[in-house]
Amino acid sequence: REISFIVGTDFGITAKAACRSVLKWMPQHFNSEFRAADRISSGFHPKLVAWKNKDSQCHIVLGSSNLTEAAFTTNYEANVFA
């Protein structure tokens, strides 16, 4: 029911088109926020997704994937789901 999405301000790394796609994807019935980490001058590079489902089960995806074209097409990315 809640989604927080935080990106760095170096949009050379995080593609603006990917950010727009996330905004379109975010369910309107959720309490959602999309923020930029504007107080961090450089080096903000997390890759973490965590959520709790309706049965109160917690999940996490942690890894190296970026929201870039290369991450989805040519790079080798490593992620773990727990």
N, C-alpha and C positions, 0 to 999 in steps of 0.2 A: 503494500500500500504506500510505501515511501521509496523514492529513488533520489539519491544524490549523485551527481556526476560532476567531477572536478577535473579540469584540464589545466595544463601549464599555459603560460602566455607566449611561449615560443611556437607560434603556429607554423613555423617551418618544419617542425617535427610532427605536431598534431594537425592534420589537414582540416581546413575550414569545412570542406565538403563532408568529412566524416562527422564533424561536430553537428552540422545541419542534419545529417541523417539520424544522429542520436536524438536530437530534438524532435524530429518527426516521429521517431519510434516510441518515445516516452509516452506511456498511457495517460490520457487526459484525466482519467478517474483516480490516478495516484496523486499523492502529495509529492510533487517532483521539484527538484531544483537543479539548475545547471550553472556552475560557477567556474570562474577562472582564478587560479592561484596567483593573483597579481602582486602579492607581497613577497613572493619568492622570485629573486632576480634571475636565477638560472638553476638548472639541475633538477627541477621537479619532473620526475619520470616514473611515477608509480604505475603498476599494472595490477590492479586488484578489483575484483568484483565479489561482494559478499551479500547474501540475502537469507531471509528466513521465510519458509513457505507457510501456507495456511495451517499445516500440522505442527508448526513451531520447530521444524527441522532446519538447522543452519547449514549453509553451503558457502564455499569460497572457490574462486578461480584466481590463481596467482601465477604470473609468468612474465614472459618477455614481449608479448604481442603489443604492437603499437596500432593506432588508428591511422595507418598510412596505406597507400596503394601497395607499396613494397611488402608490407606485412601480410597482405592478403594474396599477393601474387608471386613474389620471387624469394622473399626471405624465409629462412628456417626459424620458426618461432617455437619456444618451449613453454608449456603451461601445465599446471597441475590443478586437478579438481578434487576437493575434499568436502 
